Amino acid sequence: MTLKCGLFVRLEAKPGKERAVKEFLVSGLELTNQEAGTPVWFALQLSPTTFGVFDAFANEEDRQAHLAGNMAKALMSRVEEMLAKPPSVEPVDILAVKNQPA
């Protein structure tokens, strides 16, 4: 499968909600595992209060399906509770990929 496009989502936790954001992202793996069109998904911690998600897709249709999927819905339902501001969702084009087992 050739990965052509992706998303980078930046999440800024409200003070005192860092653990909730981290736990939400860890539990989000189960939701994204149900999406056949989302073969690559990473939950990241960039700083004590900043988190991110990077995911990659074979095509624009799969990217749009993910944006309308259960993980996105779950995140948006908890924005006011957990996040200092709405998530920054940046579409990206994949230029090159290296993916080999460790």
C-alpha positions as CSV (number, residue, x, y, z in Angstrom):
1,M,0.0,0.0,0.0
2,T,1.3,3.4,-0.9
3,L,0.6,6.1,1.7
4,K,-0.1,9.4,-0.1
5,C,-1.7,11.7,2.5
6,G,-2.1,12.2,6.2
7,L,-3.1,14.4,9.1
8,F,-1.2,16.1,11.9
9,V,-3.4,17.0,14.8
10,R,-2.0,19.2,17.6
11,L,-3.8,19.1,21.0
12,E,-3.2,21.5,23.8
13,A,-4.4,20.2,27.2
14,K,-6.1,22.5,29.7
15,P,-4.2,22.9,32.9
16,G,-4.8,19.7,35.0
17,K,-6.2,17.8,32.0
18,E,-2.9,16.4,30.7
19,R,-3.5,12.9,32.1
20,A,-7.0,12.9,30.6
21,V,-5.7,13.8,27.1
22,K,-3.0,11.1,27.4
23,E,-5.5,8.5,28.5
24,F,-7.9,9.5,25.7
25,L,-5.2,9.1,23.1
26,V,-4.1,5.8,24.4
27,S,-7.6,4.5,24.4
28,G,-8.1,5.9,20.9
29,L,-6.0,3.1,19.4
30,E,-9.0,0.8,19.8
31,L,-11.2,3.1,17.7
32,T,-8.6,3.6,15.0
33,N,-8.0,-0.1,14.8
34,Q,-11.6,-0.4,13.6
35,E,-10.9,1.8,10.6
36,A,-9.6,-0.2,7.6
37,G,-8.6,2.9,5.8
38,T,-6.3,4.1,8.6
39,P,-3.3,1.9,8.4
40,V,-0.9,4.3,10.2
41,W,-1.8,6.1,13.4
42,F,0.5,7.5,16.1
43,A,-0.5,9.3,19.3
44,L,2.3,11.6,20.5
45,Q,3.3,13.7,23.5
46,L,5.2,16.8,22.3
47,S,5.6,18.5,25.7
48,P,4.0,18.2,29.2
49,T,0.8,19.9,27.9
50,T,1.0,19.4,24.1
51,F,-0.1,16.2,22.4
52,G,-0.4,15.2,18.8
53,V,-1.7,12.6,16.4
54,F,-0.2,11.7,13.1
55,D,-2.0,9.3,10.7
56,A,-1.5,8.4,7.1
57,F,-3.8,7.2,4.3
58,A,-3.6,5.7,0.9
59,N,-6.1,8.3,-0.6
60,E,-8.2,11.3,0.2
61,E,-11.3,9.2,0.6
62,D,-9.8,7.3,3.5
63,R,-8.6,10.6,5.1
64,Q,-12.1,12.0,4.9
65,A,-13.6,8.8,6.3
66,H,-11.2,9.1,9.3
67,L,-12.2,12.7,9.8
68,A,-15.8,11.7,9.9
69,G,-15.1,8.5,12.0
70,N,-15.6,7.5,15.6
71,M,-12.2,8.7,16.8
72,A,-12.8,12.2,15.5
73,K,-16.3,12.3,16.9
74,A,-15.0,11.1,20.3
75,L,-12.3,13.8,20.3
76,M,-14.7,16.6,19.3
77,S,-17.1,15.6,22.0
78,R,-14.4,16.2,24.7
79,V,-12.8,19.4,23.4
80,E,-14.4,21.7,25.9
81,E,-13.6,19.3,28.8
82,M,-9.9,18.5,28.0
83,L,-8.5,21.1,25.6
84,A,-7.3,24.7,26.0
85,K,-8.3,25.4,22.4
86,P,-9.8,23.5,19.5
87,P,-7.5,21.0,17.9
88,S,-5.3,22.1,15.0
89,V,-5.9,19.7,12.2
90,E,-3.4,20.0,9.3
91,P,-3.7,17.9,6.2
92,V,-0.3,16.8,4.9
93,D,1.0,15.1,1.7
94,I,3.3,12.2,2.2
95,L,6.5,12.6,0.3
96,A,8.4,9.5,1.3
97,V,8.0,6.6,3.8
98,K,10.4,4.2,5.5
99,N,8.6,1.5,7.4
100,Q,10.5,-1.6,8.5
101,P,10.1,-3.8,11.5
102,A,12.3,-2.9,14.4
